[in-house]
């Protein structure tokens, strides 16, 4: 199950948190999706700041392309979390909330500082 928080829909930027019951895993990531071309440019611009972003975040992130030109992620390494274990929910929820807050603090100002969607789309068109 995935829960999504919008950073800037015009630039395809979201924070997703998830749980995988069978794998007993929980996690969070920056998702860049839904605006073909634009999200690739946004990902590339953020990737240029990878060192500073990871330093501010306080950990390495897994930067990945899931679908060329359409779906990119900067993912926090997942942790063990049994979604069916209600006694462990406070720990899981606190960890997820912390990750969302850190992702927001690190990525929101950078997303906001990027050019508008039309400018990013024009840049994407030049590089295809």
C-alpha positions as CSV (number, residue, x, y, z in Angstrom):
1,X,0.0,0.0,0.0
2,X,1.3,3.5,-0.9
3,X,0.3,6.8,0.6
4,X,1.2,9.9,-1.4
5,X,2.0,13.5,-0.4
6,X,2.2,16.2,-3.1
7,X,5.2,18.4,-3.3
8,X,4.4,20.0,-6.7
9,X,2.1,18.2,-9.1
10,X,3.1,20.4,-12.0
11,X,6.6,19.1,-11.8
12,X,5.5,15.6,-11.0
13,X,7.1,15.7,-7.5
14,X,5.6,13.6,-4.6
15,X,6.6,11.9,-1.4
16,X,5.4,8.3,-1.2
17,X,5.4,6.1,1.9
18,X,4.7,2.4,1.7
19,X,4.3,-0.8,3.4
20,X,4.8,-4.3,2.0
21,X,3.0,-6.7,4.3
22,X,4.5,-9.9,2.8
23,X,8.1,-8.6,3.0
24,X,7.5,-6.9,6.4
25,X,9.0,-3.7,5.1
26,X,8.2,0.0,5.3
27,X,9.8,2.9,3.4
28,X,9.6,6.3,1.9
29,X,10.8,8.0,-1.3
30,X,10.7,11.1,-3.5
31,X,8.7,10.1,-6.5
32,X,9.0,12.0,-9.8
33,X,6.2,10.8,-12.1
34,X,3.3,11.7,-14.3
35,X,4.8,14.5,-16.4
36,X,6.8,12.9,-19.2
37,X,10.1,14.5,-19.9
38,X,9.7,17.1,-17.2
39,X,10.4,14.6,-14.4
40,X,13.6,13.5,-16.2
41,X,14.9,17.0,-16.2
42,X,13.8,17.5,-12.5
43,X,15.6,14.2,-11.6
44,X,18.8,15.2,-13.4
45,X,18.8,18.6,-11.7
46,X,18.3,17.0,-8.3
47,X,20.9,14.4,-9.0
48,X,23.5,17.2,-9.6
49,X,22.9,18.1,-6.0
50,X,23.1,14.5,-4.7
51,X,26.0,15.0,-2.3
52,X,24.4,18.1,-0.6
53,X,20.9,16.4,-0.6
54,X,22.2,13.3,1.1
55,X,24.3,15.3,3.6
56,X,21.2,17.3,4.5
57,X,19.0,14.2,4.7
58,X,21.6,12.4,6.9
59,X,21.8,9.2,4.8
60,X,22.5,7.9,1.4
61,X,19.5,7.6,-0.9
62,X,18.9,5.1,-3.7
63,X,18.5,7.2,-6.9
64,X,16.8,5.2,-9.6
65,X,15.0,5.4,-12.9
66,X,12.0,3.1,-13.0
67,X,10.6,4.1,-16.4
68,X,12.6,6.3,-18.8
69,X,11.3,9.8,-19.0
70,X,8.3,9.0,-16.7
71,X,9.3,7.6,-13.3
72,X,12.2,8.4,-11.1
73,X,12.9,7.9,-7.3
74,X,15.2,9.0,-4.6
75,X,14.5,6.3,-2.0
76,X,15.3,6.0,1.7
77,X,16.6,2.5,2.4
78,X,13.5,0.5,3.6
79,X,13.4,-0.9,7.2
80,X,11.7,-3.9,8.7
81,X,8.2,-3.2,9.8
82,X,5.4,-5.8,10.2
83,X,2.2,-3.8,9.3
84,X,0.2,-6.5,11.1
85,X,2.0,-6.1,14.4
86,X,-0.1,-3.4,16.0
87,X,2.3,-3.3,19.0
88,X,5.0,-2.0,16.7
89,X,2.9,0.6,15.0
90,X,4.1,3.5,17.1
91,X,7.8,2.8,16.1
92,X,6.8,2.3,12.4
93,X,4.7,5.5,12.3
94,X,7.4,7.6,14.0
95,X,10.0,6.3,11.6
96,X,7.8,7.0,8.6
97,X,6.9,10.5,9.9
98,X,10.6,11.3,10.4
99,X,11.4,10.2,6.8
100,X,8.6,12.2,5.3
101,X,9.6,15.3,7.3
102,X,13.3,14.9,6.2
103,X,12.3,14.3,2.5
104,X,10.1,17.3,2.6
105,X,12.7,19.5,4.2
106,X,15.4,18.5,1.7
107,X,13.4,18.3,-1.5
108,X,10.6,20.9,-1.3
109,X,12.8,24.0,-1.4
110,X,14.8,22.5,-4.3
111,X,11.6,21.6,-6.3
112,X,10.2,25.1,-5.6
113,X,13.5,26.7,-6.9
114,X,13.3,24.9,-10.3
115,X,11.9,26.7,-13.3
116,X,8.2,26.3,-14.1
117,X,6.7,23.3,-15.9
118,X,6.8,25.0,-19.4
119,X,10.5,25.9,-19.0
120,X,11.3,22.4,-17.8
121,X,9.3,20.9,-20.7
122,X,11.2,23.1,-23.2
123,X,14.5,21.9,-21.7
124,X,13.3,18.3,-21.9
125,X,12.4,18.7,-25.6
126,X,16.0,19.9,-26.3
127,X,17.5,16.8,-24.9
128,X,15.4,14.1,-26.5
